[in-house]
Amino acid sequence: MNEVVATLRAYPGARFVLSAHTDDQGTTKANQELAKQCVISFARFVKNAGIRVSRFALKAYGELRPIADNATAQGRAKNRQVEMKLNN
């Protein structure tokens, strides 16, 4: 996370989309809440590091936009992540 903060400081004008994903284990509602808490935690972290949260579009997708196949343990593990992409 400290490397992320260093990069954000190096490019103060850059804007990003932050997306939180989960696997499909558990209820859709619980997964949505987990994703929401992940983006909120990230926002708190960068704010505490002195980064403007307004630079981020925060998206909590939960299980709705899987990155990998939820049929395998390996795919589910890939789906449990937060992604940060440059917002052009």
Backbone as a chain_set.jsonl record, in Angstrom:
{"seq": "MNEVVATLRAYPGARFVLSAHTDDQGTTKANQELAKQCVISFARFVKNAGIRVSRFALKAYGELRPIADNATAQGRAKNRQVEMKLNN", "coords": {"N": [[0.821, -1.19, 0.0], [2.026, 1.186, 0.63], [3.616, 1.661, -1.575], [1.675, 2.257, -3.451], [0.697, 4.681, -2.45], [3.006, 6.229, -2.763], [3.187, 6.293, -5.555], [0.792, 7.613, -6.167], [1.338, 10.087, -5.055], [3.404, 10.879, -6.707], [2.103, 11.43, -9.061], [0.127, 13.719, -8.933], [-2.078, 14.806, -10.28], [-3.452, 12.771, -11.455], [-6.328, 10.689, -11.923], [-8.395, 8.04, -10.655], [-10.103, 4.859, -10.94], [-11.441, 2.887, -8.504], [-12.101, -0.377, -7.815], [-13.888, -2.853, -6.092], [-14.072, -6.313, -5.688], [-15.663, -9.503, -5.149], [-15.796, -13.066, -4.477], [-18.316, -15.549, -5.324], [-19.231, -16.758, -3.053], [-21.326, -17.087, -0.256], [-23.959, -14.7, 0.501], [-25.386, -12.498, -1.971], [-25.924, -9.949, -0.996], [-24.27, -9.826, 1.303], [-21.766, -10.053, 0.081], [-21.745, -7.734, -1.441], [-21.727, -5.797, 0.565], [-19.246, -6.409, 1.732], [-17.503, -5.719, -0.372], [-18.053, -2.996, -0.494], [-17.099, -2.158, 2.018], [-14.404, -2.658, 1.606], [-13.627, -0.716, -0.352], [-14.167, 1.569, 1.105], [-12.335, 1.286, 3.199], [-9.926, 1.494, 1.774], [-10.18, 4.126, 0.845], [-10.094, 5.527, 3.275], [-7.49, 4.895, 4.044], [-5.867, 6.129, 2.022], [-6.67, 8.771, 2.364], [-5.769, 9.28, 4.979], [-3.118, 9.222, 4.376], [-2.763, 11.574, 3.169], [-3.758, 11.922, 0.62], [-6.063, 13.129, -1.747], [-9.313, 11.985, -1.661], [-11.175, 12.547, -3.534], [-10.019, 12.115, -5.957], [-10.657, 9.624, -6.769], [-12.935, 7.336, -8.244], [-15.122, 5.401, -6.646], [-16.012, 2.045, -6.664], [-18.078, -0.558, -5.773], [-18.387, -3.658, -6.541], [-18.809, -6.239, -5.667], [-19.913, -9.532, -6.062], [-20.867, -9.211, -8.589], [-19.42, -8.55, -10.899], [-17.385, -10.616, -11.825], [-13.899, -11.361, -12.029], [-12.599, -13.623, -12.632], [-13.318, -17.157, -13.094], [-15.766, -18.383, -10.955], [-16.081, -21.034, -10.404], [-13.918, -22.488, -9.578], [-11.493, -22.871, -6.919], [-9.186, -21.409, -7.308], [-10.029, -19.46, -9.162], [-11.991, -18.152, -7.624], [-10.343, -17.059, -5.645], [-8.928, -15.17, -7.165], [-10.988, -13.435, -7.697], [-11.428, -12.127, -5.334], [-10.538, -9.225, -4.766], [-9.168, -5.886, -4.94], [-9.133, -3.448, -7.384], [-7.199, -0.933, -8.965], [-7.415, 1.45, -11.363], [-6.261, 3.646, -13.899], [-8.157, 6.499, -14.562], [-9.231, 7.601, -17.427]], "CA": [[0.0, 0.0, 0.0], [2.9, 2.361, 0.654], [4.028, 1.897, -2.957], [0.533, 2.905, -4.1], [0.706, 6.069, -1.989], [4.143, 6.895, -3.407], [2.804, 6.518, -6.953], [-0.241, 8.652, -6.168], [2.01, 11.372, -4.786], [4.229, 11.213, -7.869], [1.206, 11.879, -10.126], [-0.961, 14.338, -8.168], [-3.237, 15.158, -11.108], [-4.081, 11.559, -11.996], [-7.581, 10.232, -11.304], [-8.459, 6.591, -10.729], [-11.302, 4.101, -10.579], [-11.126, 1.836, -7.553], [-13.177, -1.369, -7.861], [-13.755, -3.977, -5.167], [-14.771, -7.511, -6.161], [-15.642, -10.673, -4.266], [-16.244, -14.281, -5.147], [-19.772, -15.718, -5.186], [-19.534, -17.508, -1.84], [-22.131, -16.254, 0.628], [-25.086, -14.032, -0.159], [-25.073, -11.337, -2.796], [-25.951, -8.787, -0.113], [-23.053, -9.844, 2.134], [-20.627, -9.777, -0.789], [-21.812, -6.313, -1.798], [-21.282, -5.056, 1.754], [-17.806, -6.633, 1.858], [-16.855, -4.888, -1.393], [-18.223, -1.603, -0.058], [-16.166, -1.926, 3.123], [-13.045, -2.642, 1.042], [-13.342, 0.59, -0.965], [-14.155, 2.551, 2.195], [-11.047, 1.127, 3.892], [-8.899, 2.07, 0.918], [-10.369, 5.58, 0.859], [-9.57, 6.001, 4.559], [-6.038, 4.757, 4.025], [-5.236, 7.184, 1.208], [-6.962, 10.062, 3.005], [-4.835, 9.4, 6.098], [-1.787, 9.429, 3.794], [-2.737, 12.903, 2.593], [-4.206, 11.878, -0.776], [-7.466, 13.533, -1.887], [-10.204, 10.889, -2.05], [-11.93, 12.996, -4.718], [-9.322, 11.626, -7.153], [-11.084, 8.254, -7.013], [-14.318, 6.887, -8.4], [-15.166, 4.173, -5.854], [-17.008, 1.097, -7.161], [-18.184, -1.807, -5.01], [-19.108, -4.584, -7.423], [-19.115, -7.51, -5.02], [-19.832, -10.7, -6.947], [-21.579, -8.915, -9.833], [-18.482, -8.458, -12.028], [-16.227, -11.467, -11.525], [-12.709, -11.232, -12.857], [-12.256, -15.002, -13.0], [-14.393, -18.14, -12.953], [-16.041, -18.745, -9.567], [-16.258, -22.484, -10.287], [-12.718, -23.091, -8.998], [-10.916, -22.151, -5.783], [-8.221, -20.465, -7.866], [-10.806, -18.362, -9.728], [-12.598, -17.395, -6.517], [-9.275, -16.28, -5.014], [-8.665, -14.027, -8.041], [-12.123, -12.517, -7.612], [-11.384, -11.384, -4.068], [-9.491, -8.228, -4.908], [-9.466, -4.496, -5.224], [-8.356, -3.001, -8.532], [-7.098, 0.497, -9.171], [-7.083, 1.724, -12.756], [-6.243, 5.046, -14.294], [-9.433, 6.946, -15.127], [-8.886, 8.528, -18.523]], "C": [[0.869, 1.259, 0.0], [3.423, 2.689, -0.746], [2.916, 2.604, -3.729], [0.512, 4.386, -3.721], [1.842, 6.838, -2.651], [3.826, 7.21, -4.868], [1.766, 7.623, -7.045], [0.373, 10.025, -5.925], [2.843, 11.824, -5.985], [3.393, 11.775, -9.025], [-0.029, 12.536, -9.502], [-2.199, 14.703, -8.994], [-3.997, 13.958, -11.649], [-5.327, 11.193, -11.198], [-7.718, 8.73, -11.576], [-9.863, 6.069, -10.455], [-10.826, 2.984, -9.661], [-12.319, 0.898, -7.486], [-12.89, -2.502, -6.892], [-14.653, -5.114, -5.648], [-14.712, -8.598, -5.091], [-15.934, -11.911, -5.105], [-17.747, -14.424, -4.911], [-20.166, -16.567, -3.979], [-20.291, -16.589, -0.877], [-23.241, -15.569, -0.16], [-24.607, -12.841, -0.983], [-24.992, -10.09, -1.925], [-24.681, -8.704, 0.733], [-21.817, -9.525, 1.294], [-20.584, -8.311, -1.213], [-21.311, -5.456, -0.637], [-19.779, -5.215, 1.954], [-17.042, -5.762, 0.861], [-16.919, -3.412, -1.003], [-17.233, -1.27, 1.054], [-14.72, -1.879, 2.636], [-12.719, -1.285, 0.436], [-13.325, 1.689, 0.091], [-12.824, 2.485, 2.948], [-9.91, 1.737, 3.077], [-8.98, 3.597, 0.954], [-9.834, 6.172, 2.16], [-8.047, 5.978, 4.573], [-5.387, 5.884, 3.238], [-5.498, 8.569, 1.806], [-5.994, 10.308, 4.16], [-3.403, 9.621, 5.624], [-1.68, 10.79, 3.108], [-3.137, 12.979, 1.132], [-5.683, 12.261, -0.816], [-8.303, 12.357, -2.394], [-11.006, 11.268, -3.291], [-11.252, 12.589, -6.021], [-9.802, 10.246, -7.58], [-12.58, 8.149, -7.267], [-14.348, 5.526, -7.705], [-16.315, 3.296, -6.318], [-16.956, -0.181, -6.335], [-19.038, -2.776, -5.814], [-19.506, -5.887, -6.731], [-18.933, -8.655, -5.997], [-20.399, -10.423, -8.339], [-20.69, -8.834, -11.068], [-17.25, -9.303, -11.74], [-15.098, -11.244, -12.526], [-12.308, -12.596, -13.395], [-13.467, -15.902, -12.751], [-14.567, -18.523, -11.485], [-16.199, -20.247, -9.356], [-15.048, -23.176, -9.651], [-12.217, -22.244, -7.835], [-9.933, -21.091, -6.273], [-8.937, -19.238, -8.448], [-11.44, -17.515, -8.644], [-11.559, -16.536, -5.821], [-8.947, -15.04, -5.848], [-9.777, -12.984, -7.946], [-12.138, -11.696, -6.335], [-10.253, -10.362, -4.122], [-10.057, -6.832, -5.094], [-8.548, -4.091, -6.368], [-8.328, -1.478, -8.578], [-6.625, 0.71, -10.6], [-7.12, 3.226, -12.999], [-7.554, 5.396, -14.959], [-9.113, 8.002, -16.178], [-9.971, 9.524, -18.696]], "O": [[0.484, 2.281, -0.568], [3.647, 3.855, -1.069], [3.193, 3.459, -4.571], [0.328, 5.245, -4.583], [1.655, 7.985, -3.059], [4.166, 8.287, -5.357], [1.859, 8.485, -7.919], [-0.041, 11.01, -6.535], [2.968, 13.021, -6.241], [3.911, 12.508, -9.869], [-1.117, 11.963, -9.542], [-3.275, 14.889, -8.424], [-5.067, 14.112, -12.237], [-5.382, 11.358, -9.98], [-7.229, 8.219, -12.583], [-10.689, 6.736, -9.832], [-9.915, 2.23, -10.005], [-13.424, 1.318, -7.141], [-11.787, -3.048, -6.87], [-15.824, -4.913, -5.969], [-13.822, -8.604, -4.24], [-16.273, -11.816, -6.285], [-18.378, -13.522, -4.361], [-21.299, -17.039, -3.892], [-19.917, -15.427, -0.712], [-23.429, -15.836, -1.347], [-23.554, -12.261, -0.715], [-24.093, -9.267, -2.096], [-24.087, -7.634, 0.862], [-20.925, -8.809, 1.747], [-19.509, -7.722, -1.328], [-20.56, -4.502, -0.839], [-19.104, -4.249, 2.31], [-16.044, -5.138, 1.219], [-15.947, -2.675, -1.167], [-16.6, -0.215, 1.029], [-13.902, -1.144, 3.188], [-11.639, -0.748, 0.685], [-12.55, 2.64, -0.018], [-12.254, 3.521, 3.293], [-9.039, 2.414, 3.623], [-7.96, 4.274, 1.079], [-9.185, 7.217, 2.139], [-7.399, 6.911, 5.047], [-4.458, 6.527, 3.726], [-4.631, 9.44, 1.752], [-5.461, 11.409, 4.306], [-2.57, 10.139, 6.368], [-0.643, 11.124, 2.536], [-2.887, 13.987, 0.472], [-6.471, 11.771, -0.006], [-8.013, 11.803, -3.455], [-11.467, 10.39, -4.021], [-11.855, 12.707, -7.088], [-9.403, 9.748, -8.633], [-13.386, 8.79, -6.593], [-13.667, 4.597, -8.139], [-17.461, 3.742, -6.365], [-15.904, -0.808, -6.216], [-20.267, -2.718, -5.77], [-20.439, -6.562, -7.166], [-17.914, -8.738, -6.682], [-20.408, -11.317, -9.185], [-21.174, -9.034, -12.182], [-16.184, -8.763, -11.441], [-15.327, -10.975, -13.706], [-11.744, -12.705, -14.484], [-14.502, -15.453, -12.259], [-13.607, -18.945, -10.841], [-16.428, -20.686, -8.229], [-15.147, -24.328, -9.23], [-12.483, -21.043, -7.773], [-9.861, -19.999, -5.71], [-8.495, -18.108, -8.245], [-11.43, -16.287, -8.731], [-11.851, -15.401, -5.443], [-8.713, -13.968, -5.289], [-9.527, -11.788, -8.097], [-12.806, -10.664, -6.274], [-9.162, -10.592, -3.6], [-11.243, -6.636, -5.362], [-7.345, -4.351, -6.336], [-9.32, -0.819, -8.264], [-5.571, 0.214, -10.999], [-7.897, 3.963, -12.392], [-8.019, 4.664, -15.833], [-8.772, 9.141, -15.858], [-9.88, 10.393, -19.563]]}, "num_chains": 1, "name": "protein.A"}
